[in-house]
Amino acid sequence: MGILFGERTIQSVIIKDKRWIKTRERLMRAGFELLGQQGAGPFGVEDIASLAGISKQTFYNHFMDREAYLKELRRQSRQIFEEIVARNNAGVENPVDRLSQGVAIHARMAIIDPLHARFFSQFHVAALDEEAALNADLVADLEEGREKGLFRFTTIEAAVSLTGAVTQALVARLLELEHKAMVVPVTQEMLTMLLAGLGLPLEASEQKSVRMTNAIFMLKADKLAA
């Protein structure tokens, strides 16, 4: 009987864990939809719980408060995109290519995954301690590029901030474009500005931007699936 009881207990825990995971997924999707549509405006836990189809108490079983919830949304929106960038950058040796491709991927995701892209465009900038792990690859690319004389900037902090701000602004602009035929040229233009701002010569910035943007926008969408 003891063994049977143990098995039932384990099954009960597994079922509870699956329900917990599904509820959390619903909560996260509700947050992406709410914040993507209206920003961090005047909505509360009641709005989140209602859209997710749960009670307020269930919300508090998952998050201490609204700020903890927003923090997790920020982390997930960054993580989704950064994992796709890391996967596609595997094997790319040139740090400028890796950075350029990363920005172009964020631009393409504005078309493929507007739900998460809209949230990213509004909430990309977070506290430094939240961003450190997710920025690790970007920092490595910037530092390697500077060591090789490809980039010229004063501080790594400024370079990271510039890259993040331009990428966020690019995604936001693409989401609002009425004519999708402009997506590629707008991406090329803003990526050129970023690379030049990081110290790459203008002509090289233009060439790199065109090549990397075209390469990413020619990829099949499933290559960029989360």
N, C-alpha and C positions, 0 to 999 in steps of 0.2 A: 504493500500500500504506500509505503514511504516513497518508493521509486516512482509509482504512478502519480502521486501527488506532486513530486518534483517535476515530472514531465509536464503536467498540467500547468504548473506554475511557470515553467519556461515558456510554454505556448502562450500563456496569458501575457507575459512580458513582451514577447515578440509581436503579438497583436497590438498591444498598447504602443509599442515603439513605432509600428507602421502607421497607426492612427496619428501619433504625435508628428511624425515626419510629413504625412499628408496635410495635416492642419497647418504646419509651419510653411509648407510650400504654398498653400492657399493664402496665408498671411503675407508672404513675400510678394506673390503676384498681385495681390490687392494693393500693396504699397507701391509697386512699380506703376500700376495703372493710375492710382490716385495722384502720385507725385509727378508722374510723367505728363499728366493732363493739366494740372493746376499748380505745380510747384509746391513748396513747403508752406502752403497758405493756411487759412483758418480751418483746419480739419483736426479732429481729435481721434482718440481711441475708438469712440463710438462709430465714427465713419469707417475706420479701418475694419473693425469687427463686423459691421453690417455688410460691407462689400465682400468680405471673406466668408460670410455666412456662419459666424461663430459668435459666442457671447463675449462680453468684456472680460469676464473672469478667465475665459480660455486664453484671451490675448495675454493677460498677466501671468498665465502659466508658462508662457514662452518668453516674455520680455518684461523687464523691470518697469519700464516706462516708455513713453513715446521716443525719447532721445536715444535710448538703447536700440529701439526698433529702427530709427533712421540711420544709426551707425551701422547696423547690420546690412541695411539696404545699400548704403554707400560701399561697404566692403564687397558685397556680392556683385554690384554693377561693375566695379573695377575688376574683380577677379574673373568674371565671365570674359571680358574683352582681353585681359592680360594673358589668360590661358590660351586663347586663340592666337594671339600674337606670338607667344613663346613657341607654340607648336609649329607655326609657319616659318618662324625665324630659325628653327633648328637646322644647323648645317650652313647657315649664311655666315660667311667669315668677315665681311667688311662691316664695321660698326655703323657707318653712315647708311649702308643698305638696310641694316637691321632697324635702325631708328626710322628711316624713311618708310620702310614697309610697315612698321608698326602704326605709324600715323595713317597711312593709306588704308590699312585694315580697319581702323576705327571709322574712317570715312565710309568704307563699303558697308560696315555694320549698321550705319545710319539708314541704309536702304534695306538691308536684309533683316535687321532686328530693331525696328524703330521703338519698340516698347522699352527695351533696356537702354537703347541709345538716347532716348529722350531724357531718361533719368540721369544717365551719365553726363549729358550736356548741361544739366542744371546742378548736379551735386558732385562733380568730379573732384573739386577741391575740398579736402578734409584735413583734419589735424595731422601733423607730421608723423606722430607715432602710429597713426592708422595707415598712412601711406608708405612708410618705410619699406616694408616687405614687398609690396606691390611695385614699388619703384626700383627695386634692386637691379633688374635687367636694364632699365633705362639708364640708371646711374653708371652701370658697368660700360654700356655702349658710349656714353658721353665721355667717360674718363679714358677709355681706350682710344676714342677718336681724337681727344686732345693730346694724348701721349704720342700718337702717330702724326700729329701736326695737321690733321684733317679739320678739326674744330678749333676755334679760338674764342674762349670766353673766360671771364675773370673767376667766377665761383661756380662750383657744381650746383649749389642751391639755386642760383639765378637761372642756370641752364635748365634744370629740372622744372622750375616754375614756368619758364618761357615755353618749354615743350608742352607741359600740361595745359597751359592757358590757350595756346594756339590749337591744340587738338580738341579741347572742349569747345572753343569758338567755331572750329570747322564743323564738328558734328552738329552743333546747334544751327548753323547756317544751312547745312544740307537738309536738315529736317524741315526747314521752312521753305525750301526752294519749290516754286510752282512748276518750273520746267526742269524735269529730271535730266534733260540733255546737258544741263550745265553742271551736273555733279562732278564729272571728271575734270573739266577745266578749272572749276573752283578749287577742287582738291589740289590740283597741280600748282595753282597760284599760291595758295596758302602754305603748302609744303615748301615751295621755293622760298617764300618769305621766312619761314622757320629756319631752314638750312642756312640761308644767308645770315640770319640773326645769330646763329650759332658759330659763324665765322667761316663757313664754306664759301669760296668765291662764287659770285653771282652766276656766271656761266655754268659752272659745275653744279650749282644748286638747281638751275633750270633743267639741265640734262638729267640729273638724278631724279628729280621730281617727276618728270614726264615718264621716264623708264619704269620707276617703281609703281607709280599710280596706274599706269596702263597694265602692268603685270598683275596687280591685285584685282583690278576690275575685270580682267579677262578670266580669272579663276572661276570655276564652278562654285555655286553657293555652298554645296556640301563640304567643300574644303575649308569653309569658314564657320561651319556649324559648331555651336557650343557643346 
